[in-house]
Amino acid sequence: MSLRLNLKNSELSNEELSTLQEMRQRCARRILLSTSLAASGHPGGSLSALDLLLVTYGLIDHDPSQPLWSGRDRIIMSIGHISPGVYSVLSEFGYFTEEDFLTGFRRAGSGFPGHVERIVPGVEWDTGNLGQGLSTGVGVALAMKMKGLSQKVIVFMGDGEQQKGQISEAMRFARKYDLNNLIVIIDRNHLQICGETACVMPQNIRGLFDNCGWNVSYLEDGHDYNAIFSAFSDAYQGKVADPKGPSVIVARTVMGKGISFMENLAKYHGAPLKPEQIEEAFDELGLENDMSKWEQLRQGPVATDTKVENRVLYPEIVLGEAITYSSDTLTDNRSAFGTALQQLAEANNVQGKNLKIVGVSCDLEGSVKMGGFRKHSPDAFVETGIQEHHAATMSGALSREELATFFSTFGAFAVSEVYNQNRLNDINETNLKVVATHVGLDVGEDGPTHQCIDYLGLLKNLFNFSAFMPADPNQTDRITRYVASKPGNHFVGMGRSKTPVITREDGTPFFAGDYKFQPGKGDWVRKGDDVTIITCGAMTPYVMQAWEILANAGIKAGVLNMASVVPVDRQSVIDAGSAGPVLTVEDHHIDTGLGVIVSLVLAEEGISTTFKRLGVTRYGSSGKPADLYKSQGLAPEGIAEAVKGLLGRC
Ligand SMILES: Cc1ncc(C[n+]2csc(CCOP(=O)(O)OP(=O)(O)O)c2C)c(N)n1
């Protein structure tokens, strides 16, 4: 059954009202059945949000026969736990059959997971981590504005969920960017897992949005179809106090609505009914209890053919001509990044017409060298303020809207601060470019809070992120262009300091001419038979100095620059380990970075060799990078000493 409500009408017809009542009855049944069959899940919020969901799907532009139709409005379910309600409504509107849903819900391998995921037709974003959905919706709404599209974005949120701080970040941002294509609906049932929202953590939800300059409307009865219809169609059509601003509808609802013994009880947030309670609930709904039939059907194999395949929408990026910095250049990698990004904007972004590359900054535009990009593409430059959690999630959402999105700030804030946001982005198979400047002890005087030494360890947990650490400005230029042109999640890390150009033995720039960056491919900057030093990023120039010290001492060291840390160049590691001793050197926590990755390759390949790791073994202090490196054995002399120790030549 489907329903198409007309926005132009002032109220719902009697026929529409009775259709909605019938839909509610069928959906309530599915909510109860699905959760009881799975013996887990969230019936209470599903029932409280049900009427809001039904009217919303009745009003928006969408096409259940083409869930990914490009003209569709978008619904982001920030409260991913109300999946039983969402799937019930989607099946009601014809996205899939009731049978597929009820037999598959919460079963391994099925297309109907416990929290909403994009594999379900009609679902836009995998959620479950409360508090991130508004940032996602904001990202999609911003992308629509950037592309001149008129679709609306609707975000469903819980009232307990409002306690998350990231929501305030997103709220402010939506107002700053005048996202009047964004409508938030809050299921205000006054309950959350541990009881009343007012007891768990009191807050003035409407006041918060109001103070932020949103259009706020309140529904005394969030189950009154005409009231929902009127508030939603006003917000949708911009018939609000400030048509330039985003809108929120706070709807007073009842947890467990429609099943008298469930109503207003927090325990039904996440407790399915027992078989005897199902009997009672079905009596109340005036329906026959067919639970046993479904139990039987769930004995069969799970159906998987409803699953939506991930689709990658990624713009064609013109790479432009790579820059070659001459051997005598002394600049920082972040400047090389900024220049490459500006050139990419010049080659790809047409202001006011067609934007392909977006830059997101968190009050550090100058430090991350995005100034040139902003000047060229002011409409594609997004300043979020010091709101990294929102910035990370929003960047992920932008990156799935056919925009090559660069999220750039210091490593401590681009990775460590927002690990969970990047994790949810990764689960959503975003196409994000996280460019972190100021990583490692190379940050220097700002001290340990700013010296990010855990980025590789954190990113290694994310299955779809690569991690690249350019050694010099030339490699930075090429890696920046590479990641801009490729879908998927890519991290690029760089230090703060000016750094010399890496050269060949004849003094010409190494990463120049025909050099092409390839993931999973290391660079043999020097060949040498006695030992191999594997390194990356800010440490490579230090290792080059160590190489000279060693050469003067008659030791022939190979230097393998592993800019592609994830994926690592396994073959080169095998070659290095098979040829002789191996030393890894990194400006990163010694136990979670390059050294560990290399050691695993050696172990897995059964290569027995003398092996040592150098890296950061304790939090750094405030001082010049060279002094900090020296204090942790990472100065050229310390590296050379470590090699001599490995070779027994101390
Ligand atoms: C960041 C985060 N913290 C905790 C949880 C666990 N959790 C799931 S639902 C929920 C309560 C949500 O309350 P509310 O938004 O009012 O939803 P309702 O109970 O009305 O369904 C909590 C704490 C979570 N999913 N995400």
The ligand as a Tripos MOL2 file, in Angstrom:
@<TRIPOS>MOLECULE
LIG
   26    27     1     0     0
SMALL
NO_CHARGES

@<TRIPOS>ATOM
      1 C1         26.4460    7.7130   21.3880 C.3       1 LIG1
      2 C2         25.5090    6.6720   21.9320 C.ar      1 LIG1
      3 N1         25.4340    6.4850   23.2740 N.ar      1 LIG1
      4 C3         24.6070    5.5420   23.7730 C.ar      1 LIG1
      5 C4         23.8380    4.7810   22.9480 C.ar      1 LIG1
      6 C5         22.9360    3.6910   23.5330 C.3       1 LIG1
      7 N2         21.5110    4.1050   23.3670 N.ar      1 LIG1
      8 C6         20.7570    3.6280   22.3840 C.ar      1 LIG1
      9 S1         19.2300    4.2780   22.3940 S.2       1 LIG1
     10 C7         19.5530    5.1950   23.7690 C.ar      1 LIG1
     11 C8         18.4920    6.0960   24.3530 C.3       1 LIG1
     12 C9         17.9520    7.0300   23.3390 C.3       1 LIG1
     13 O1         16.9100    7.7810   23.8700 O.3       1 LIG1
     14 P1         15.9150    8.5490   22.9150 P.3       1 LIG1
     15 O2         16.7100    9.3760   21.9610 O.co2     1 LIG1
     16 O3         14.9730    9.2890   23.7470 O.co2     1 LIG1
     17 O4         15.2220    7.4120   22.0790 O.3       1 LIG1
     18 P2         13.9160    6.5710   22.5310 P.3       1 LIG1
     19 O5         14.2270    5.9880   23.8720 O.co2     1 LIG1
     20 O6         12.8100    7.5280   22.6010 O.co2     1 LIG1
     21 O7         13.7590    5.5370   21.4840 O.co2     1 LIG1
     22 C10        20.8550    4.9860   24.1900 C.ar      1 LIG1
     23 C11        21.4720    5.6320   25.3670 C.3       1 LIG1
     24 C12        23.9520    4.9990   21.5690 C.ar      1 LIG1
     25 N3         23.2710    4.2680   20.6800 N.pl3     1 LIG1
     26 N4         24.7620    5.9620   21.0870 N.ar      1 LIG1
@<TRIPOS>BOND
     1     1     2 1
     2     2     3 ar
     3     2    26 ar
     4     3     4 ar
     5     4     5 ar
     6     5     6 1
     7     5    24 ar
     8     6     7 1
     9     7     8 ar
    10     7    22 ar
    11     8     9 ar
    12     9    10 ar
    13    10    11 1
    14    10    22 ar
    15    11    12 1
    16    12    13 1
    17    13    14 1
    18    14    15 2
    19    14    16 1
    20    14    17 1
    21    17    18 1
    22    18    19 2
    23    18    20 1
    24    18    21 1
    25    22    23 1
    26    24    25 1
    27    24    26 ar
@<TRIPOS>SUBSTRUCTURE
     1 LIG1         1 GROUP 0 **** ****
